[in-house]
Amino acid sequence: MIKFLIKRLLEFIPVLLIISFIVFTLVFVAGDPVALLLPEDASQEDIENLREALGLDRPFIVQYGTYLSGLLQGDFGKSFRYNSDALPIVLERLPATIELALSAMVVAIIIAIPMGVWSASKRNSFVDLFATGGSVLGKAMPNFWLGIMLILLFSVTLGWLPVSGRGSWMHLILPAITLGTGIAAEMTRLIRSSMLEILSQDYIRTAKSKGLRKFLVIYKHAFRNSLIPVITITALQTSTLVGGALVTETVFSWPGLGQLLIQAINTRDMAIVQASVFVIAILVILMNLIADLLYRVLDPRIKYN
Amino acid sequence: MSESNVVLNVQQLHTSFKTNSGYVQSVKDVSFQVQKGETLAIVGESGSGKSVTALSIMGLIEKPGVIEKGKIELEQVDLTKINDKEYRKLRGNDIAMIFQEPLTSLNPLFTIGNQIAEAIKLHQGLDTKQAKVNVIELLKRVGIPRAEKVYYSYPHTLSGGMRQRVMIAMALSCKPKLLIADEPTTALDVTIQAQILELMKKLKDENNTAIILITHDLGVVAEMADSVAVMYAGQIVEFADVFTIFADPKHPYTQGLLNSTPKFYEKNEVLQSIKGTVPTSNSMPIGCRFNPRCPYVTQKCLNENPSLKKLDSGRQVRCWLVEEEGETLV
C-alpha cells in the first residue's frame, strides 16, 4: 500500500507541472494587471516602469520559468491587492471552503443514499417516480437561485437562520443545503442505477435463497457493491463541487476560497488566482486519491499494484 | 413409497409473467412429487420453464412474475399460502438452492466464511464463533483443502469448481429437506463436473436429502437421477423413472433429446438435432406445443393440446400418439 501511495504521489508531479503551465498561460493571456494597479491618469512611463519592476515586460517563457522556480520554493507570488504573499492568504480561506464542501457532501449523502436505494428497490413505484423526478429538479435548479430562494424563505420571511457570513453551525445550514442539493440529485441517480444493476446479479439471488431479510439483502449485499462506481464518480466530481462552492460562497458571503478567487479575478490579482487554482487542483487530485484508496478498501478484488 | 415420504408435492403449478402484451405463461400445469432421498431430474432446452419452476418453489419469482395457481407443498405445508416471513424461515433452511453460475453466485465483497455463516447464524441462531466451527466442518465435507484459510478468502481467489463446492456447502449448511440444483455443473469443465456430481451424491446419501436437479445434460441425468421430468415450453411432456426414460422414451421430444446425445458405442455416428427452437411464452403454437418441431405431427396435434396421460408403471406422457393408452391426469 505504501508503494502504491508513493507511486500515486509521484504521478502528481507531471500533473501539477501541466496545471501550473495552464494556469500561468490563462492568467498571462487574461490581461495586464498594471492598468488596474495604477491610477487612470498614470503616464506611459509610469506604466512601463511598473511593468519592468514586476517583470511583466519579459518574454512569456522567462516569466513562466520565474513563476515555476518560485512555485518550487512555495512562492506563488505577491498579491497586488493585499500586498503580501498569495499562498498564505489562499490557505487562510481554505478551511472555510472545506467546511462548506464537506457539509454539502454530508447533506448530499443523507439525501441520496436512502433515496437512491429506496427508489431502486421499489422500481417504477411512486417512491421511484418521486426520487427520479426530485433528482431532475435538484439538478435543474441553479445553485445561486436555490440559495436566494432559501435565504428569502428561511432568513428573510421566517427569520430562522442567518442571511450570510460564517460563524455558528446555523450559518452553515443554508449554504450546505444549497451546494448539497445538486450533488444529492446526481448521487441519487447514480446510486439508483448502480443498485438496479447490482440487484439483478446472481449473488443477490443467492442471498435471497438463504432466507435473508430484504433489508439485509439490500444494505449488506447490494448497497456495498453499488458504492464502487458511486465513489469513483463522486470523486471525479470534486471539481464540480468546488465550482458550485464558488457560486454558493458568493451568494452567502461565505469567506472561503471561492469568494477570494472571484474577487481576485475581478481585480486581476494574478498571484491569488494562480495560487487558488493550484490549491483547488491539488484538492481535486487528493480527492481522487482518497477515492482510489476507498474503493480498494471496499472491494477486495482491487489490489494495490 | 408411502405418502409420508413425500417431501415436495407440486400440483397444477402455473407461473406467469406480466408483459406489455398481457400475461404470458412460463410454466403451465406442472405437477410432480419428490420423495425423501430421491433425485428428480428436470430436463429440457433453455426456455422450457425449468428454472422458473425451481424459482417458483423457492418463492423467488419476482414481479412482474406471479404464481397464478397451483399448490407447492413442502411436507404438507402449502408454500403458496404462507407469508413472506414464514417463507424466509424455510428458504436456506428447509429448501436450499445451488445455482448455475458459481462465478457470479457469490458476493465478491464478502469472505467465503461470512457468506456461509450467514445462513447458519440466521436459521440456527448460532454466534459467529460457533458458526465458524460449523462452516469449516462443512468446507471440509465438500472437499475443500485448507478450509481454515478458505474461510477467510474472497470468492475471486477460488476456482470455479471450488466456488461451486462453496455453494454446495452453503446450500447444505442447514441440512435442507429439499435441495434444488439449477444446472450445477454447466459452467464447470468435465473433470470438475464429475467431482461435483460425486459430491452431491455422497451428501444426498448421508443426509437423505431430496434433490431436484435441473439440467439439459442427459449424461448428468443418467448419472444422478432416480426419476425424470422432461419439460417442453413450460409443460411436463414426459415423466418416468430414469431407466424407462432412457430405455423407452415415448414422447417425440424425449426421443429427440436422446437422439441428439452422443453415445459412447456409436462412433462416427452423425448426431441428430431437433429442428426449430422452443417457442417463446408469447408465441405458443395452437394445439400441442411441440407440433411445429414434431416429426409425427397429425391434424389433431395442430388443433388440440394433449393432456398428460398416466400409462402403465406410473409413467406419464403428454402426446396424442399415446393418448389412447392411458388415463387422463391433467
Interface residues (C-beta under 8 A of the other chain):
Chain A: Q201 D202 Y203 R205 T206 A207 K208 S209 K210 G211 L212 R213 H221 R224 N225 L298 D299 P300 R301
Chain B: M58 L60 Y87 R88 K89 L90 R91 G92 N93 A96 M97 F99 E101 T104 S105 L106 N107 P108 L109 F110 Q115 E118 A119 L122 H123 Y154 H156 M167 M170
